Amino acid sequence: MFTPVDLFDLSLKRRSSGMDVMVLAPWVIAMRMPALAYEVATPWLAKNGKRGGEGELALTEKTAALMESYNAAQAEMISAWSSLVIGAMRGEVPNAQGISKSLQDISDASIEPMAKRVRANYKRLRKG
């Protein structure tokens, strides 16, 4: 199945994770909707395990990604704060460029777990 996302090369290494979320997330949602609608229309099949599981999978993935994102952002904030404190102890004055890089690193670290799941979901749903 060809989608306009095929024009977006998934093998590029220099693109940001935010770009993955922005481009691929709407496609993942659109590809998941038929499976979710089927689960809602036939709940007895989903409970028996014969069919379904996409809704549960979506919920557990989002929860895990949110926790990973939170932990990654916290770790990056601690790293940025410790760099600031060590620099202050050395007598260095914080500059806007260093603070901007720290904020960019924090946002990249918090987006990456979600982008990783969006990429995996896109590849999985595209095959099925």
Secondary structure, 3 states (H helix, E strand, C coil): CCCHHHHCCCCCCCCCHHHHHHHHHHHHHHHHHHHHHHHHHCHHHHHHCCCCCHHHHHHHHHHHHHHHHHHHHHHHHHHHHHHHHHHHHCCCCCCHHHHHHHHHHHHHHHHHHHHHHHHHHHHHHHHC
